[in-house]
Amino acid sequence: MKRTTSLPWAASVLATLLLSSPHASAQEADLGAARDLYASAAYDDALAVLNRLRSAAHPPGQARTIEQYRAFCLLALGRTADAEQAIEAVVVSDPSYQPSEGDVSPRVRSAFADVRRRMLPAIIQQQYARAKAAFDKKDYSVAAAGFSQVLVMLTDGSVAADAMQPPLSDLRTLAVGFEELSSKAAAPPPPPPPPAPVVVAAPAAPAASAAPRVYTPEDRDVVPPVILSQVLPAYPGVVPVARTGRIEVLIDEAGFVETASVATPVSSNYDRLALAATKNWRYTPATVNGVPVKFRKVVQVSITPTK
């Protein structure tokens, strides 16, 4: 890749960033400018901004993005060992993340794939151990979510071969059983009967602040979100006939899934896996006039018959 560090525009941006204040909005601006520097092939300048952000206090949600673009820049600069450490940090922070084909070169995608293939088996075993510890402590809600996450990660193509043999094949069997037990144990008891109504004159409540608007594909003034990672788990078991479902997700201003619900179910077991997978979905957020906004979309789920 081309290495550029002497662009007047890049130097101007870098000088401005070095004088910016450390509050959250400035950090968001710095991160956006680092992306622009990377896109313009000013890799050294982008890396300087990213290293400064990395060493300073920053929101937890920025850590993965900082390491992601550090890895991009380091690979472009030929610093393979340093890039691999940055990729490892990304995988630990978000095991499901894979750079999209439209954003990076095949070489970068290959580097991420190699690290994920090496690290995911251990990460899956660690996640199972955490879920089992929660189960043993009778923290069934946490355990159910953890075992669902194990099952989702086992469907990742990077571990397809490892998932078919011990120890991961054994973990799949155990995780399916413990997930079902945890989900049943975590189910809330039926609510008590409502008390007799009591009429009490209450003071007038202050006016509630308006909730942020949620946009949909029907809104013509919104730029819809772009998928970065939206992987559905494989169906556990034999599929005799095709099945179709729908999942409705609310994507927040940072591109994360805020809420998810099953609009059209496939099966109770698979629906739980699919909803757990939405926690790892990532998007470039929807925007209106360049400002990130909340966006509601429906994801089609298609299960093909087992051959």
N, C-alpha and C positions, 0 to 999 in steps of 0.2 A: 504494500500500500504506500501511497505518497505520504511523506513526512513533511509537514509544513509548520514552522514556528515563527515566521517573520512577517506574517500578514499584518498590515497596519490595523485592520479592524480587530484582529485577534488580540493584538497588544493593547488596544484601547479598552476592549472588554475586560481583559485580565487586570489592567490597572484599576478600573472601576470596581471590580469585585474585591480586590484586596483592601479597598477602603470601605466596603459595605459593612453594616451593622450585623451582629450575630443573631438577630431575632428571626422567627420562623419564616416570615414573608421574604426577608432578604435571602435566607437559605434556599427557599424555593426558586427565587430569581437566579441565584448562583448556580443551582443545579440545572435550570433551564439553559443558562448561558453555557455551561459545560457541555451540554448536549449539542448546542449550536457550534461550539468550537470543534467538537469531534466530527460533526457533519461536514465542517469546512476543511477537514484533514489537518487542523492545528492540534495535533495529538499531545505535544509537550505542554502547550498552554492549557488544554483541557485537563490533562493529568495534574497540573499544578493546582488548578481550582478544586478538583476532586480530592486531592490529598489534603488540602486545607479544610474542606468540608468534613473529611473523614476524621481528622484530628480534633475538630471542634465538637462541642455538644450539638447534636442534631436529632430530629424526631426519629423514633425507631423505624417508622415506615420508610425512611430515606436510606437506611443502611444498605439494603439490597440493591437499590438503584445506583448508589455511589460505587459499590464494588463491581456492579455489572459494567458500568462505563469505564471504570479503571481497567477492567479486564480487556475491554474493547481497545482502549488506547495502548495498553502494554503489548497486546498482540500486534497491533499496527506498528509499534516501535521495535518489534523483534525481541522483546523481553519475556520470553516464553515462561521461565520459571516463576517470575513475579506474577505474570498473568494467571498461571495455574493456581497460585495462592489466592488471588482475587476471586477466581471462579469457585474455588472450594468454599470461600466465605458466602458466595451467592447460594450455592447448593445447600449449605447448612441452614441459611436463613429461609430459603424457599425451595425445597427439593423438587417441586413441580415445574420450576421455571426453565424454559428453553427459549433462546432467542428465535424470533420469527425469521423466515426466509427473506422477507422483504426489507428487514432492518440491517442484516449483517451478511458477510460473505460466507460461502461454504466452509472456508478455513476456520472461521470463528465458531460456527455451529459445530464443526467437528471437534474443536477443542472443548467446548462445553459438553458435548456428548461423551467424550472420553472420560472427563472428570465425573460426570453423573454416573456413568456405567461402573466406575471404580468405587464411588462413595455410597450409592443408594442401598446396596445390600446391608451395609452396617447401619445406615440411618433407619432402615425399616426395622431391623432387630432392636435398635434403641427405642424406637417408637412403640414397638410391641411391649418391651420391658416396662416402659412408663405406663402404658395402658393396663398391663397386668398388675402393677403396683397399685394403681388407682382402684382396680377391681378388688384386690385383697383388702384395701382400706374401706371398702363398701362405698366408694365415691363413684356410683354407677353411671352418672351422667358423663363425667369426665372419661370414664373407662369406655363407654359406648362410643363416644366421639373418637377416642384414640384407636380403638379396634377398627372403626370405619376408615380412619385415615390409613391404617396399615393395609387394609384391603384395596383402597384406592391406589396406593403406591405400588402394590404388587401387580397392578395392571399396566404399569408404565413399560413402554417398549424397551427401555434401556435395561430392564432386568428380566425380560421375557424368558431368556434361557435359564437364569438362576432361579426364577420363580417355579420352575418345573422340577426342581430337585432340592433335597435337604441342604441347608436348614430352612430355606424360605418356603418350600412346599409344605413343610410341617407347620410353619407359622400361619400359612393361609388356613389350614384346617382348624387350628386352634383359634385363630382370630374370628372365623365365622361363628364358631360355637360361643365364644365369650361375648361377641358383639350381640348375639341374640339374647343371651342371659342378662347382659348389662342393660339392654334396651327394655326388657321386661321388668327388671328390678327398678329401673329409673322412672317407670311410668308413674305419674302422680296419682294419689288416691282420689276417689270421687269427692267432689266438693260437698261440704256440709249444706244442709238446707238453709235457705236464706232466712235471716231473722225477720221478725215482724217489722213492717215499715214504721219509722218514727219521723214525724213531720217536725222539722226544726227550721225556723227562719234563719237563713244564712245571709251573711253580708254579701254584697255584690262582689263577685270575683273580678280581679283586674283583667283587663283585656289581654288575651294571650297573643304573644308575638306570632306573626305569620310563619308557618312552616315553609322550608325551602320548597320551591316548585319541583315537581318530578315530571320530566319530559318523557315522551314516548315517540315511536316512529311516526305517529300521525302529526307531530309538530313539525312544521315546515321550516322553522327558523333555527333548528338545532342540527349540529353536526354529530351524527351517532358515534358511539364508542367503537374503537377498533380492537379486535381480539388480539391479545398477546398470549394468553394461555387459557384454553377452554376445553379441557380433556374430560370426557365421560368415562366412568369405569366399565370394564367388561362385565357382561351379565354372568353372575355366578350360577353355573349349571347348564342344563340342556335347554335349548329354545326350540320347541316343536313348531311353533308358528310365529310369524312376524308380529312384533308388538311396537306400538307407537305411543309416546307420552310427550308431555310438555312441562318444562320447568320455567317458572317466572322468577326473574332476578331483578333486584334493585341495585344498580351500580352507582357508587358514590362518586364524589368529586375527585377522588384520588385514583379511581379505576378499580377499587376493590368491590366485591359483592357484599352489600350491606345486609340484605335479607334475601332469602330464597324460599320458594314454596312450590309444591307440586300442583300444577294446574290440571294435568291429565295423568293419572298414575299408570305405571307399568306393572309393578308388583311391590308389596310392602317392603320386602328385603332390598330389592334393587333401588326403590325410591330413597331409602335411607342412605345407601351408598352414593347415589347421585347427588343428594343434598349435601353430604359430607364433602364431595369433590368440589362443590361450588366455592368452598372456603379458599381453594387454591387458584380459582380463576382470576385472571388479571386482564385489564383492558386499558387502553388509552382513553381517558374519560371523555364523555360527551361534552361539547362546548356550545355556548351561544355567544356570538360576538367575541370569541376567543376566551371566554370565561368558563371554567369547568362547572358542570351542573350534574344533578342527579338524573338518572335515566333508567326507565323500566323497559325490559325486553323479555321476549319469550324465546326459549331455546327448545328446538325440536329434538326429541329423543327417539331414535329409530333402532330397534333391536331386530337383527336379521336371524332367521332360523339357523340352527346348528346343522351343518352338513355332515 
